[in-house]
Amino acid sequence: MPTTMNFNVSRSGNTTGAATLDWSVVPTGQKPAGAIDFGGGTLPSGTVEFDDGETSQTITLTLADTARQGRTFAVKLSDPSTGLIRRGSINSVIAVAVFSIEAA
């Protein structure tokens, strides 16, 4: 089962009308994450879509089975269709739990 990471994006102020916001994963730090760390073998990106009056959406990233522990990245927010971005990125570290199962 793939490991996922969720990032919440909130919309505040005037929430009348639909709105969109682009996002992309950007490698950061001394041990940057790469395409190999994410499902599909590419750095994820997309668009968050808010319906009229909607105030919360979730960005879900799927980590690859080969994701490397301790790799860092940011989810960069850009190009809002309306309004302003208060916090332009969300920093994160890949923390993959490894389990072993032993037969009894």
Backbone as ProteinMPNN parsed JSONL, in Angstrom:
{"seq_chain_A": "MPTTMNFNVSRSGNTTGAATLDWSVVPTGQKPAGAIDFGGGTLPSGTVEFDDGETSQTITLTLADTARQGRTFAVKLSDPSTGLIRRGSINSVIAVAVFSIEAA", "coords_chain_A": {"N_chain_A": [[0.844, -1.177, 0.0], [0.638, 2.174, -0.929], [2.393, 4.945, 0.575], [1.082, 7.971, 1.762], [1.076, 11.578, 1.909], [-0.556, 14.277, 3.383], [-1.565, 17.633, 2.808], [-3.064, 20.44, 4.032], [-4.951, 23.07, 2.618], [-6.118, 26.261, 3.131], [-8.778, 28.573, 2.612], [-9.612, 31.907, 3.099], [-11.367, 34.896, 4.215], [-13.084, 36.692, 1.708], [-15.004, 34.336, 0.347], [-16.63, 34.03, -1.777], [-17.655, 32.79, -4.866], [-15.938, 30.633, -7.225], [-12.528, 29.45, -6.982], [-9.068, 28.997, -7.836], [-5.818, 27.519, -7.303], [-2.476, 27.023, -7.949], [-0.082, 24.383, -7.347], [3.126, 22.966, -6.527], [5.707, 20.521, -6.085], [8.807, 21.221, -4.692], [12.194, 20.52, -4.541], [14.258, 20.834, -1.616], [16.825, 22.018, 0.689], [19.693, 20.255, 2.222], [19.513, 17.549, 1.646], [17.806, 17.01, -0.776], [14.559, 16.009, -1.909], [13.699, 13.964, -4.726], [12.415, 13.191, -8.032], [12.334, 10.412, -7.958], [11.416, 9.829, -5.435], [8.687, 10.025, -5.383], [5.4, 8.811, -6.238], [4.819, 7.7, -9.539], [7.167, 8.714, -10.503], [7.795, 11.379, -11.018], [8.158, 14.849, -10.1], [5.532, 15.932, -8.17], [2.698, 17.996, -9.109], [-0.026, 20.315, -9.377], [-3.434, 21.549, -9.338], [-5.379, 23.234, -6.986], [-8.792, 23.326, -6.401], [-11.381, 25.407, -5.439], [-14.763, 25.458, -4.64], [-17.592, 27.724, -4.789], [-17.816, 29.401, -1.761], [-16.429, 27.394, -0.448], [-13.895, 26.441, 1.873], [-11.7, 24.848, 2.46], [-9.262, 22.575, 1.243], [-7.477, 19.604, 0.274], [-4.184, 18.647, -0.467], [-2.828, 15.771, -1.701], [-0.038, 13.778, -1.597], [1.637, 11.07, -3.095], [3.993, 8.815, -1.999], [6.776, 7.116, -3.423], [7.563, 3.594, -3.457], [10.241, 3.474, -3.243], [10.993, 5.698, -1.847], [13.222, 7.914, -0.224], [14.376, 8.08, 3.018], [14.315, 10.991, 5.079], [14.592, 12.918, 3.081], [14.074, 16.199, 1.801], [11.527, 18.624, 1.001], [9.442, 21.196, -0.429], [6.049, 22.214, -0.647], [5.035, 24.264, -2.978], [2.98, 27.086, -3.32], [1.128, 28.843, -5.764], [0.039, 31.348, -8.166], [-2.813, 32.234, -7.6], [-6.252, 32.325, -8.516], [-7.905, 34.282, -7.557], [-7.517, 36.78, -5.011], [-4.881, 36.659, -2.457], [-1.843, 34.895, -1.612], [-1.035, 33.85, 1.542], [0.892, 32.275, 2.83], [3.459, 31.022, 1.134], [4.644, 28.496, 0.796], [4.938, 25.092, 1.954], [6.908, 23.382, 4.074], [8.472, 20.154, 4.225], [9.477, 16.861, 5.365], [10.471, 13.686, 4.256], [9.386, 10.97, 5.949], [9.53, 7.818, 6.338], [7.98, 5.044, 7.564], [9.295, 1.965, 8.416], [8.467, -1.359, 8.478], [8.841, -4.645, 9.777], [7.832, -7.962, 9.341], [7.612, -10.898, 11.111], [7.479, -14.386, 10.869], [5.577, -16.493, 12.996]], "CA_chain_A": [[0.0, 0.0, 0.0], [1.474, 3.377, -1.005], [2.368, 5.919, 1.664], [0.666, 9.288, 1.295], [1.232, 12.735, 2.789], [-1.619, 15.239, 3.125], [-1.31, 19.029, 3.135], [-4.312, 21.192, 3.993], [-4.897, 24.428, 2.089], [-7.306, 26.973, 3.598], [-9.183, 29.809, 1.938], [-10.301, 32.753, 4.081], [-11.802, 36.19, 3.693], [-14.222, 36.589, 0.801], [-14.992, 33.026, -0.302], [-17.663, 34.027, -2.806], [-17.167, 32.411, -6.187], [-14.926, 29.578, -7.325], [-11.143, 29.924, -7.03], [-8.058, 27.963, -8.034], [-4.481, 27.8, -6.804], [-1.533, 26.004, -8.42], [0.903, 23.917, -6.382], [4.168, 22.092, -7.068], [6.727, 20.057, -5.151], [10.112, 21.797, -4.985], [13.236, 19.975, -3.664], [14.908, 21.833, -0.766], [17.757, 21.583, 1.722], [20.928, 19.503, 1.977], [19.149, 16.235, 1.11], [16.543, 17.28, -1.451], [13.784, 14.932, -2.518], [13.716, 13.977, -6.185], [11.297, 12.501, -8.678], [12.374, 9.017, -7.53], [10.769, 9.698, -4.134], [7.239, 10.181, -5.507], [4.698, 7.915, -7.145], [4.813, 8.188, -10.913], [8.528, 9.05, -10.901], [7.942, 12.787, -11.369], [7.823, 15.758, -9.004], [4.109, 16.212, -8.291], [2.162, 19.351, -9.207], [-1.446, 20.283, -9.694], [-4.253, 22.722, -9.056], [-6.418, 23.107, -5.966], [-10.003, 24.008, -6.848], [-12.361, 25.709, -4.404], [-16.091, 25.847, -5.097], [-18.161, 28.892, -4.124], [-18.0, 29.234, -0.326], [-15.575, 26.332, 0.109], [-12.767, 27.047, 2.584], [-10.6, 23.913, 2.731], [-8.952, 21.513, 0.285], [-6.305, 18.813, 0.661], [-3.237, 18.163, -1.468], [-2.333, 14.466, -1.285], [1.132, 13.307, -2.337], [1.923, 9.647, -2.94], [5.421, 8.51, -2.0], [7.16, 5.888, -4.109], [8.086, 2.536, -2.591], [11.682, 3.724, -3.141], [11.216, 7.003, -1.211], [14.408, 7.926, 0.63], [14.168, 8.673, 4.349], [14.994, 12.24, 5.398], [14.674, 13.844, 1.95], [13.253, 17.37, 2.1], [10.888, 19.312, -0.109], [8.386, 22.145, -0.09], [4.916, 22.313, -1.559], [4.962, 25.692, -3.308], [1.671, 27.549, -3.762], [1.31, 29.962, -6.69], [-0.977, 31.723, -9.153], [-4.22, 32.165, -7.202], [-7.154, 32.975, -9.477], [-8.387, 35.479, -6.853], [-6.919, 36.977, -3.691], [-3.448, 36.593, -2.209], [-1.329, 33.743, -0.869], [-0.39, 34.32, 2.782], [2.07, 31.443, 3.071], [3.723, 30.529, -0.206], [5.123, 27.115, 0.708], [4.821, 24.234, 3.132], [8.096, 22.539, 4.096], [8.228, 18.812, 4.754], [10.552, 15.858, 5.319], [9.954, 12.33, 4.072], [9.615, 10.07, 7.097], [8.891, 6.564, 5.949], [8.062, 4.008, 8.597], [9.629, 0.65, 7.862], [8.021, -2.425, 9.373], [9.176, -6.01, 9.372], [6.911, -8.951, 9.885], [8.272, -12.181, 11.27], [6.562, -15.514, 11.04], [5.593, -17.03, 14.366]], "C_chain_A": [[0.89, 1.24, 0.0], [1.322, 4.267, 0.236], [1.97, 7.268, 1.08], [0.949, 10.343, 2.358], [0.156, 13.729, 2.398], [-1.224, 16.623, 3.603], [-2.625, 19.792, 2.971], [-4.064, 22.609, 3.496], [-6.209, 25.101, 2.474], [-7.519, 28.254, 2.808], [-9.961, 30.634, 2.954], [-10.656, 34.089, 3.448], [-13.036, 36.004, 2.835], [-14.135, 35.265, 0.041], [-16.1, 32.896, -1.337], [-17.04, 33.699, -4.158], [-16.119, 31.313, -6.114], [-13.54, 30.203, -7.39], [-10.211, 28.74, -7.248], [-6.706, 28.462, -7.542], [-3.578, 26.683, -7.293], [-0.58, 25.614, -7.302], [1.917, 23.031, -7.094], [5.137, 21.709, -5.96], [8.073, 20.584, -5.622], [11.135, 21.186, -4.029], [13.916, 21.091, -2.881], [15.998, 21.189, 0.083], [18.963, 20.801, 1.242], [20.679, 18.129, 1.367], [17.803, 16.359, 0.389], [15.876, 16.02, -2.001], [13.888, 15.072, -4.031], [12.522, 13.229, -6.729], [11.199, 11.045, -8.233], [11.607, 8.784, -6.222], [9.238, 9.737, -4.203], [6.648, 9.194, -6.5], [4.632, 8.52, -8.537], [6.175, 8.615, -11.415], [8.717, 10.48, -11.387], [7.649, 13.628, -10.13], [6.362, 16.171, -9.178], [3.793, 17.705, -8.414], [0.685, 19.236, -9.549], [-2.123, 21.593, -9.385], [-5.272, 22.377, -7.989], [-7.607, 23.915, -6.46], [-10.971, 24.163, -5.687], [-13.682, 26.074, -5.078], [-16.53, 27.094, -4.336], [-18.398, 28.588, -2.648], [-17.129, 28.18, 0.325], [-14.314, 26.94, 0.71], [-11.581, 26.11, 2.816], [-10.494, 22.869, 1.629], [-7.697, 20.798, 0.771], [-5.486, 18.441, -0.562], [-2.699, 16.843, -0.934], [-1.187, 14.05, -2.198], [1.328, 11.827, -2.059], [3.421, 9.439, -3.032], [5.666, 7.196, -2.731], [7.626, 4.859, -3.087], [9.581, 2.74, -2.34], [11.997, 5.059, -2.475], [12.357, 6.922, -0.204], [14.137, 8.72, 1.899], [14.937, 9.982, 4.482], [15.138, 13.221, 4.255], [13.685, 14.992, 2.181], [12.697, 18.005, 0.822], [9.898, 20.32, 0.442], [7.261, 21.974, -1.095], [4.706, 23.802, -1.78], [3.579, 26.016, -3.854], [1.866, 28.776, -4.651], [0.049, 30.215, -7.514], [-2.423, 31.567, -8.689], [-5.097, 32.893, -8.232], [-7.771, 34.232, -8.88], [-7.634, 35.592, -5.54], [-5.413, 36.85, -3.676], [-3.088, 35.3, -1.489], [-0.613, 34.281, 0.361], [0.882, 33.558, 3.085], [2.353, 30.69, 1.789], [4.257, 29.13, -0.328], [4.949, 26.414, 2.039], [6.022, 23.297, 3.094], [7.793, 21.188, 4.72], [9.47, 17.939, 4.6], [9.9, 14.501, 5.134], [10.363, 11.495, 5.27], [8.841, 8.797, 6.815], [9.076, 5.542, 7.067], [8.338, 2.661, 7.914], [9.258, -0.415, 8.902], [8.542, -3.757, 8.866], [8.215, -6.962, 10.061], [7.642, -10.277, 9.944], [7.225, -13.261, 11.465], [6.69, -16.072, 12.448], [6.127, -18.425, 14.392]], "O_chain_A": [[1.794, 1.354, 0.828], [0.259, 4.323, 0.854], [2.464, 7.662, 0.023], [1.048, 10.04, 3.547], [-0.034, 14.002, 1.213], [-0.623, 16.776, 4.666], [-3.223, 19.787, 1.895], [-3.102, 23.264, 3.896], [-7.286, 24.582, 2.183], [-6.571, 28.922, 2.396], [-10.871, 30.119, 3.603], [-10.296, 34.374, 2.306], [-13.936, 35.243, 3.192], [-13.271, 35.104, -0.82], [-16.467, 31.788, -1.729], [-16.018, 34.27, -4.539], [-15.497, 31.094, -5.075], [-13.392, 31.353, -7.806], [-10.537, 27.61, -6.883], [-6.484, 29.663, -7.387], [-3.879, 25.509, -7.075], [-0.299, 26.417, -6.411], [1.618, 22.425, -8.123], [5.36, 22.471, -5.02], [8.445, 20.424, -6.784], [10.975, 21.311, -2.814], [14.13, 22.179, -3.416], [16.081, 19.965, 0.181], [19.229, 20.692, 0.045], [21.532, 17.601, 0.654], [16.784, 15.875, 0.881], [16.536, 15.102, -2.488], [14.134, 16.161, -4.55], [11.713, 12.694, -5.97], [10.099, 10.5, -8.14], [11.196, 7.659, -5.938], [8.567, 9.509, -3.197], [7.296, 8.793, -7.467], [4.414, 9.722, -8.688], [6.346, 8.856, -12.609], [9.685, 10.773, -12.089], [6.968, 13.168, -9.214], [5.993, 16.704, -10.224], [4.517, 18.556, -7.897], [0.213, 18.176, -9.961], [-1.47, 22.62, -9.195], [-5.95, 21.353, -8.074], [-7.45, 25.058, -6.89], [-11.338, 23.187, -5.033], [-13.71, 26.905, -5.986], [-15.902, 27.473, -3.347], [-19.098, 27.632, -2.314], [-17.098, 28.088, 1.552], [-13.725, 27.85, 0.127], [-10.55, 26.549, 3.326], [-11.499, 22.349, 1.145], [-6.947, 21.333, 1.587], [-6.025, 17.978, -1.568], [-2.167, 16.799, 0.175], [-1.343, 13.98, -3.417], [1.2, 11.381, -0.919], [4.053, 9.831, -4.013], [4.851, 6.275, -2.66], [8.036, 5.214, -1.982], [10.125, 2.245, -1.352], [13.139, 5.516, -2.525], [12.443, 5.972, 0.573], [13.723, 9.878, 1.852], [16.084, 10.074, 4.047], [15.753, 14.273, 4.434], [12.589, 14.776, 2.697], [13.291, 17.937, -0.254], [9.561, 20.3, 1.626], [7.496, 21.631, -2.254], [4.257, 24.516, -0.884], [3.065, 25.323, -4.732], [2.673, 29.65, -4.335], [-0.874, 29.4, -7.545], [-3.191, 30.838, -9.319], [-4.72, 33.945, -8.749], [-8.124, 35.154, -9.614], [-7.161, 34.585, -5.012], [-4.749, 36.92, -4.711], [-3.932, 34.688, -0.834], [0.315, 35.081, 0.238], [1.857, 34.146, 3.553], [1.581, 29.817, 1.395], [4.329, 28.599, -1.436], [4.829, 27.039, 3.092], [6.142, 22.494, 2.169], [6.966, 21.08, 5.625], [10.376, 18.235, 3.821], [8.895, 14.196, 5.776], [11.549, 11.339, 5.56], [7.632, 8.728, 7.035], [10.2, 5.225, 7.456], [7.671, 2.293, 6.947], [9.692, -0.359, 10.052], [8.665, -3.966, 7.659], [7.844, -6.773, 11.219], [8.219, -10.728, 8.954], [6.217, -13.061, 12.143], [7.781, -16.115, 13.015], [6.213, -19.034, 15.458]]}, "name": "protein", "num_of_chains": 1, "seq": "MPTTMNFNVSRSGNTTGAATLDWSVVPTGQKPAGAIDFGGGTLPSGTVEFDDGETSQTITLTLADTARQGRTFAVKLSDPSTGLIRRGSINSVIAVAVFSIEAA"}
